[in-house]
Amino acid sequence: MSFFAPYKNQSDADLVALISKGNSGAFREILIRYQNAVYGFAFSILKDAQEAEDISQEIFLRLYRTADSYRSVAALKTYLFRITRNLCIDHLRKMRPEAMTNPPESVTTKTPLNQFCAAELKKQIDLVLSGLPKNQRAAIYLRHEQGMDYREIAETLGVTRHAVESLLSRARRSFRSRFKF
C-alpha cells in the first residue's frame, strides 16, 4: 500500500483544502491527477516541450501558494486549464517577435525532442482517427487537412450540409473521448 493512498478517494476540493494547510501528500495527489493533462494542454498551445513544462510547473506552484483562496465553483481541472490557457497566451504575447529588417537565412525549432513529440502525437492522432467510421474520418480529413467548407464537403461526400455537420460533430466527440494525451 502506498504512503499516499489515503488521498486517492478524496475530492479535488478536499485535497485543495488540505494543500492550503501545507499537506504535501494532498499536493502530490493533485499532481498525479492533473500534471499530464495540464502539460498536454500547455504543449498544445505553445508547441514547445520546455515552455510547456515551465508553464505546468508555474501552474502547480500557483495552486500551492494560493490554495487557500481557491473556491470550488468550477471543477479543479477547469480551473487549472483556465490558468494554463491564460499563462500560455501571456507567454506567447511576450515571445511575439518584433519585426526584423534583416531576418536570418534559416531559423529552425526542429529539435530532436520536438520532432519526436510531434511524431508521437501524430501517431496517436492517426491511431484514434483510424478507429472512426469511414464517413466521419473522411469529413474530418476534408475539413481539417484540406480546409474545405461544409458545402464543399457535402458535395464531395454526396450528403447534405446538415449531414456534414452531424458527421463532424460525432467525429469530434468520438475523437475527444478516445484521444488520451
N, C-alpha and C positions, 0 to 999 in steps of 0.2 A: 504494500500500500504506500502510495506517495505521500510525502510530507504535506503537499498542498491539496490533497484530495478533499478536505473539508470545504473547499471553496467552489468545487465543480458544480454543486447543486444550488448555489446561491444566485440570486438575480443580479443583473448588472447594477441596479440601483443600490442594492445592499453592499455589493463589492466597492462601489464608489464611496459609499458612506464609510466603509472600513478604511479605504485608502486615505480619506480625509483625516483619519485618526492615526495615519502613519503605518498601516498594516501592509507590509511588503508582500505577504502571501496573496492578499487580495489583488494587489497591483500585478503580480506575476500572472494570476489567473486572467485578468483583463488583457494582458499582453498575449497570452496563449490564445485567447478567443479572437482578438482583433488585429494583431500585428500584421499578419499576412494580408488581410483584407485592406487595411489602411495602406500598406506598402504597394499593393497591387493597384489601388486606386490612384495613389500619387504617381506611380510609374506610368499609368495610362494617360495621365495629363502631361507629365514632364518628359517622358520618353528618355529618361536618364536614370540609370540604376543608382548611382551615388547620390544624386539630388533627391531621388525618391526615398532613399534610406535616411538621409539627413532630415527631410520633412517628417518622415514617420517618427523618428526619434523626438523631434520637436513636439509633435502632437502628443505623444505619451508623457513627455516632460511637463507639458502644459496641463494635461489631465492630472498628473500627480500633484503639481503645485496648486491647482485651482479646484481640486476635488470637492472642497467644502462649499463651493459656490455652484456646483452642478445641480440642476433641478431636472428631475426625470420627466419633463413634459414630453420630450421625444425619446425614442429609443436611443440608447448609448451609441449604437452603430451609426445611426443617422447623425447624431451629434458629432461623432468623430469624423464622419465623411464630410460634413459641412465645414468643419475646421480644416480638414485636409484640402478640400477644394479651395477655400479662401487662401490658405497659405501657398498653395501651388500657384494660384493666379497672381498673388503678390510677388512670388518668386519670379514668375515669368515676366511680369512687368518690370522688375528690377533688372532682369537679364536682357531685356529688349535691346538689341544692338543699335547704336547710333549710326546714322548714315555715314558711309565711308566714301571718301572721294577716290581712293585707290585700293579696292579690295584685294586681298591676297589671291594669288592664282588658284590655289586649291585649299579649301577648308574641309576637313573631314571629321566627323564624330563617330566614325565606324571603328570603334574599339572592339577587340575580340569579345569582351563581355557583352557589349551592346548587340553585336552580331549574334552571339549565342542566345541571348534573351529574346531577340526578335525571331530567330529561327524556332525556338521552343514555343513562343507564343503563337507563331504561325501554325506549327504542328498541332497545337491544342485547338486552335480555331478550326483548322481543316478537319480535324477529327470530329468535333462537335457538328460542323456543317455537314459532314458526310452522313451523319445519323438522321438528318432531317429528311422528310419526304421530298421526292424529286421536284415537285412544283414549287414548294417553299424554297428549296435550295436554288432553283432557277431564278425565282423572284428576288431573292437576296443578292445573288450574283449580278443580275441585271441592274438592280438599284445601286448597290454599293461598289461594285467593281467597274461597271460600265457607265454609271451615272445617269441612267435613263430615268425619265419621269414616269409617273403611274400610267399615263396614256400610252406611252411607248412600250412599256412592259405588257400592258393589256393587249396591245396589237401583236407583240411578239409571241406571247403565250396563247393568244386566241381566247382570252377571257375578258370579262368586264372589268372596268376600273374598280368597282366595288370588290370584285373577287381578288384583285391585286392587293387592295388594302387589307383584306381579310388574310390573304396568304402571308403578307409581310408581318402583320400583327401576330399571327400564330407562330411564324418562324422566329421572330424576335423573342417572343415569350418562351418558346421551346429552347432557344439558344441560351437565354439568361438562366433558365432552370438547370441546364446541363453543363454550362461553362463554369469551371471551378478554377480560379487563378490563385 
